[in-house]
Amino acid sequence: MAVEWARAAYDLSERRACRALGVSRSTVRYGCVRPPQDALRSRIRELAGVRVRLGYRQIHVLLVREGWQVNHKRIYRLYREEGLTLKRRRPKRRKSAAARVAPAPPTEPNERWAMDFIHDTLAGGRTVRILSVMDVHTRECLALVPRRSFRGVDVAGILSDLGNERTFPKRISVDNGTEFTSKALDHWAYWNKVELDFSRTAVNVTGDLTAAAVIERSEYEHALRGGRSR
């Protein structure tokens, strides 16, 4: 602050420094009485740490869904004060970006699904993506849908079709791909009361397998039994 610098540089009293700079002493002595809002700050950091692609507006939507009575301007201020707008260095793949609490293993079918993409190349050289959806408890493959490309609305449509055949799970494990972090899939999950569990690495620090690891391990076990993985 200019007043503090002037007092230190010229050995002035607070009164003389304020008079020289034309600043009111009440302004210098003012102390912020705004509550620190530690709980809200902590929740914003948690959401930003898990949903790494979300900006402050989408985090505000998630907070309102959880019952927080805050407007987007306050979320923007706290979001900036926490340094979440800075581009963080991407961690190496062999390290976990942040410690996460491992979810309890599923104890019944349709409790938790895992969802990820499989990539392959056709004989003609064209690439194809296959959306794989699996029940983590039973290891049943619920869907294998091949397409040239996917959007979030496409993934939501496939999940809606699965909902016509069975009960939606409580949680779906996914990575931070653009299709899974899209607003279309977020809205689908909200209205169908499904929690999207986002992961960053194949195995986090707690040893819990993520969506890609579950699907890849299931493909490997299927190949050992003499089947084809794709």
Kinemage of the C-alpha trace (Angstrom):
@kinemage 1
@onewidth
@group {chain A} dominant
@subgroup {mainchain}
@vectorlist {calphas} color= white
{ca met a 1} P 0.000 0.000 0.000
{ca ala a 2} L 1.267 3.502 -0.825
{ca val a 3} L 0.847 4.809 2.738
{ca glu a 4} L 2.867 1.949 4.204
{ca trp a 5} L 5.607 2.505 1.640
{ca ala a 6} L 5.742 6.245 2.358
{ca arg a 7} L 5.958 5.677 6.112
{ca ala a 8} L 8.775 3.152 5.725
{ca ala a 9} L 10.720 5.116 3.085
{ca tyr a 10} L 10.535 8.599 4.679
{ca asp a 11} L 10.015 7.688 8.327
{ca leu a 12} L 6.652 9.496 8.485
{ca ser a 13} L 3.785 9.148 10.861
{ca glu a 14} L 0.529 7.752 9.576
{ca arg a 15} L -1.129 11.195 9.763
{ca arg a 16} L 1.596 12.951 7.713
{ca ala a 17} L 1.784 10.113 5.150
{ca cys a 18} L -1.980 10.193 4.608
{ca arg a 19} L -1.966 14.008 4.305
{ca ala a 20} L 0.867 13.911 1.758
{ca leu a 21} L -0.855 11.275 -0.378
{ca gly a 22} L -4.377 12.655 0.014
{ca val a 23} L -5.709 9.459 1.595
{ca ser a 24} L -8.240 9.279 4.404
{ca arg a 25} L -6.945 7.712 7.602
{ca ser a 26} L -10.184 5.773 7.994
{ca thr a 27} L -9.509 4.109 4.668
{ca val a 28} L -6.046 3.047 5.797
{ca arg a 29} L -7.314 1.702 9.109
{ca tyr a 30} L -10.348 -0.058 7.689
{ca gly a 31} L -10.474 -3.769 8.486
{ca cys a 32} L -12.559 -6.141 6.412
{ca val a 33} L -15.530 -7.485 8.357
{ca arg a 34} L -16.634 -9.872 5.632
{ca pro a 35} L -16.723 -13.503 6.873
{ca pro a 36} L -13.952 -15.696 5.431
{ca gln a 37} L -16.446 -18.281 4.091
{ca asp a 38} L -14.018 -21.142 4.630
{ca ala a 39} L -16.632 -23.836 4.012
{ca leu a 40} L -17.615 -22.350 0.655
{ca arg a 41} L -13.984 -21.875 -0.358
{ca ser a 42} L -13.223 -25.480 0.541
{ca arg a 43} L -16.150 -26.778 -1.500
{ca ile a 44} L -15.134 -24.670 -4.519
{ca arg a 45} L -11.609 -26.104 -4.323
{ca glu a 46} L -12.991 -29.634 -4.095
{ca leu a 47} L -15.216 -29.186 -7.150
{ca ala a 48} L -12.430 -27.529 -9.138
{ca gly a 49} L -10.035 -30.306 -8.162
{ca val a 50} L -12.348 -33.056 -9.385
{ca arg a 51} L -14.068 -31.281 -12.287
{ca val a 52} L -10.881 -29.814 -13.712
{ca arg a 53} L -12.492 -28.467 -16.884
{ca leu a 54} L -15.230 -26.462 -15.171
{ca gly a 55} L -15.159 -22.683 -14.903
{ca tyr a 56} L -16.684 -20.616 -12.147
{ca arg a 57} L -20.121 -20.433 -13.788
{ca gln a 58} L -20.536 -24.209 -13.956
{ca ile a 59} L -19.190 -24.560 -10.418
{ca his a 60} L -21.837 -22.035 -9.364
{ca val a 61} L -24.507 -24.262 -10.939
{ca leu a 62} L -23.241 -27.288 -8.991
{ca leu a 63} L -23.207 -25.330 -5.738
{ca val a 64} L -26.776 -24.117 -6.237
{ca arg a 65} L -27.834 -27.722 -6.829
{ca glu a 66} L -26.248 -28.638 -3.494
{ca gly a 67} L -28.254 -25.943 -1.728
{ca trp a 68} L -25.730 -23.082 -1.447
{ca gln a 69} L -27.504 -19.717 -1.636
{ca val a 70} L -24.823 -17.717 -3.436
{ca asn a 71} L -24.734 -15.723 -6.639
{ca his a 72} L -22.227 -16.121 -9.455
{ca lys a 73} L -20.380 -12.889 -8.567
{ca arg a 74} L -19.348 -14.204 -5.165
{ca ile a 75} L -18.252 -17.504 -6.706
{ca tyr a 76} L -16.206 -15.600 -9.279
{ca arg a 77} L -14.482 -13.550 -6.548
{ca leu a 78} L -13.642 -16.591 -4.426
{ca tyr a 79} L -12.657 -18.563 -7.526
{ca arg a 80} L -10.071 -15.921 -8.399
{ca glu a 81} L -8.858 -15.466 -4.819
{ca glu a 82} L -8.166 -19.202 -4.610
{ca gly a 83} L -6.031 -18.978 -7.760
{ca leu a 84} L -8.190 -21.419 -9.689
{ca thr a 85} L -8.122 -19.313 -12.855
{ca leu a 86} L -4.384 -19.871 -13.242
{ca lys a 87} L -3.244 -22.513 -15.699
{ca arg a 88} L -1.769 -25.203 -13.564
{ca arg a 89} L 1.053 -27.419 -14.651
{ca arg a 90} L -0.271 -30.795 -15.688
{ca pro a 91} L 1.086 -33.534 -13.427
{ca lys a 92} L 3.032 -36.464 -14.800
{ca arg a 93} L 0.970 -39.516 -15.590
{ca arg a 94} L 2.759 -41.627 -13.019
{ca lys a 95} L 1.617 -39.299 -10.215
{ca ser a 96} L -1.837 -38.560 -8.904
{ca ala a 97} L -2.922 -34.955 -9.317
{ca ala a 98} L -4.664 -34.891 -5.947
{ca ala a 99} L -5.531 -37.269 -3.168
{ca arg a 100} L -9.092 -38.547 -3.456
{ca val a 101} L -11.226 -40.638 -1.148
{ca ala a 102} L -11.772 -44.107 -2.573
{ca pro a 103} L -15.474 -44.964 -2.968
{ca ala a 104} L -16.703 -48.101 -1.283
{ca pro a 105} L -16.743 -51.113 -3.640
{ca pro a 106} L -20.202 -51.824 -5.093
{ca thr a 107} L -22.156 -54.590 -3.387
{ca glu a 108} L -24.970 -55.089 -5.904
{ca pro a 109} L -25.689 -54.733 -9.625
{ca asn a 110} L -26.472 -51.259 -11.018
{ca glu a 111} L -24.828 -49.581 -8.038
{ca arg a 112} L -21.844 -48.239 -9.969
{ca trp a 113} L -21.016 -48.239 -13.677
{ca ala a 114} L -17.764 -47.418 -15.426
{ca met a 115} L -17.647 -45.690 -18.809
{ca asp a 116} L -14.758 -45.020 -21.184
{ca phe a 117} L -13.787 -45.005 -24.858
{ca ile a 118} L -11.907 -47.697 -26.771
{ca his a 119} L -9.976 -46.616 -29.871
{ca asp a 120} L -9.309 -48.824 -32.890
{ca thr a 121} L -8.343 -48.563 -36.558
{ca leu a 122} L -10.254 -50.234 -39.378
{ca ala a 123} L -8.633 -52.098 -42.274
{ca gly a 124} L -9.037 -49.042 -44.491
{ca gly a 125} L -7.111 -46.844 -42.030
{ca arg a 126} L -10.130 -45.015 -40.611
{ca thr a 127} L -10.272 -44.644 -36.850
{ca val a 128} L -13.289 -45.580 -34.798
{ca arg a 129} L -14.231 -44.909 -31.188
{ca ile a 130} L -16.258 -47.353 -29.123
{ca leu a 131} L -18.134 -46.244 -26.034
{ca ser a 132} L -17.910 -49.009 -23.425
{ca val a 133} L -20.257 -49.043 -20.433
{ca met a 134} L -19.743 -51.670 -17.733
{ca asp a 135} L -21.311 -52.653 -14.430
{ca val a 136} L -18.410 -52.568 -11.955
{ca his a 137} L -19.966 -55.162 -9.629
{ca thr a 138} L -20.961 -57.847 -12.144
{ca arg a 139} L -18.405 -56.904 -14.862
{ca glu a 140} L -21.259 -57.098 -17.348
{ca cys a 141} L -20.742 -55.074 -20.508
{ca leu a 142} L -23.874 -52.969 -20.779
{ca ala a 143} L -23.079 -51.184 -24.047
{ca leu a 144} L -20.507 -51.185 -26.842
{ca val a 145} L -21.392 -48.430 -29.288
{ca pro a 146} L -19.007 -47.684 -32.211
{ca arg a 147} L -18.964 -44.295 -33.944
{ca arg a 148} L -16.536 -42.006 -35.729
{ca ser a 149} L -17.024 -39.348 -33.057
{ca phe a 150} L -19.072 -38.712 -29.935
{ca arg a 151} L -20.579 -35.646 -28.304
{ca gly a 152} L -21.900 -35.271 -24.814
{ca val a 153} L -25.479 -35.439 -26.060
{ca asp a 154} L -24.672 -38.739 -27.812
{ca val a 155} L -23.384 -40.261 -24.577
{ca ala a 156} L -26.465 -39.025 -22.717
{ca gly a 157} L -28.702 -40.604 -25.355
{ca ile a 158} L -26.969 -43.976 -25.040
{ca leu a 159} L -27.343 -43.895 -21.260
{ca ser a 160} L -31.027 -42.999 -21.603
{ca asp a 161} L -31.522 -46.056 -23.813
{ca leu a 162} L -29.886 -48.208 -21.128
{ca gly a 163} L -32.286 -46.705 -18.611
{ca asn a 164} L -35.193 -48.176 -20.575
{ca glu a 165} L -33.809 -51.657 -19.898
{ca arg a 166} L -32.507 -51.378 -16.318
{ca thr a 167} L -32.322 -49.064 -13.316
{ca phe a 168} L -29.858 -46.178 -13.473
{ca pro a 169} L -26.876 -46.536 -11.118
{ca lys a 170} L -26.101 -44.261 -8.205
{ca arg a 171} L -22.674 -43.410 -9.655
{ca ile a 172} L -20.833 -43.627 -12.979
{ca ser a 173} L -17.023 -43.549 -13.022
{ca val a 174} L -15.619 -41.531 -15.930
{ca asp a 175} L -12.482 -39.593 -16.827
{ca asn a 176} L -12.185 -35.908 -17.690
{ca gly a 177} L -12.755 -36.295 -21.422
{ca thr a 178} L -14.728 -33.564 -23.144
{ca glu a 179} L -17.682 -35.867 -23.787
{ca phe a 180} L -18.004 -36.653 -20.076
{ca thr a 181} L -17.490 -33.082 -18.829
{ca ser a 182} L -20.007 -31.605 -21.274
{ca lys a 183} L -23.060 -29.683 -20.113
{ca ala a 184} L -25.352 -32.161 -21.882
{ca leu a 185} L -24.118 -35.101 -19.803
{ca asp a 186} L -24.049 -32.975 -16.653
{ca his a 187} L -27.710 -32.053 -17.145
{ca trp a 188} L -28.603 -35.689 -17.866
{ca ala a 189} L -26.899 -36.849 -14.663
{ca tyr a 190} L -28.599 -34.143 -12.600
{ca trp a 191} L -32.116 -34.884 -13.796
{ca asn a 192} L -31.633 -38.652 -13.475
{ca lys a 193} L -30.004 -38.335 -10.006
{ca val a 194} L -26.772 -40.016 -11.082
{ca glu a 195} L -23.414 -38.920 -9.651
{ca leu a 196} L -20.534 -38.603 -12.117
{ca asp a 197} L -17.326 -39.719 -10.409
{ca phe a 198} L -14.412 -38.073 -12.217
{ca ser a 199} L -10.931 -39.552 -12.096
{ca arg a 200} L -7.545 -38.435 -13.402
{ca thr a 201} L -5.257 -41.455 -13.489
{ca ala a 202} L -5.606 -45.197 -14.025
{ca val a 203} L -5.099 -45.827 -10.299
{ca asn a 204} L -5.321 -43.038 -7.738
{ca val a 205} L -3.288 -42.795 -4.558
{ca thr a 206} L -5.804 -44.853 -2.611
{ca gly a 207} L -5.521 -47.762 -5.048
{ca asp a 208} L -9.059 -47.396 -6.402
{ca leu a 209} L -9.368 -48.342 -10.073
{ca thr a 210} L -10.886 -45.736 -12.353
{ca ala a 211} L -13.186 -46.228 -15.339
{ca ala a 212} L -10.434 -46.846 -17.887
{ca ala a 213} L -8.616 -49.308 -15.632
{ca val a 214} L -11.787 -51.297 -14.912
{ca ile a 215} L -12.647 -51.598 -18.596
{ca glu a 216} L -9.099 -52.395 -19.694
{ca arg a 217} L -8.718 -55.084 -17.020
{ca ser a 218} L -12.016 -56.642 -18.036
{ca glu a 219} L -10.864 -56.741 -21.679
{ca tyr a 220} L -7.638 -58.436 -20.611
{ca glu a 221} L -9.499 -61.069 -18.580
{ca his a 222} L -11.822 -61.660 -21.529
{ca ala a 223} L -8.835 -62.137 -23.851
{ca leu a 224} L -7.303 -64.697 -21.467
{ca arg a 225} L -10.509 -66.716 -21.673
{ca gly a 226} L -10.081 -66.943 -25.438
{ca gly a 227} L -12.376 -64.128 -26.446
{ca arg a 228} L -11.666 -61.009 -28.454
{ca ser a 229} L -11.275 -57.709 -26.658
{ca arg a 230} L -12.818 -55.635 -29.433
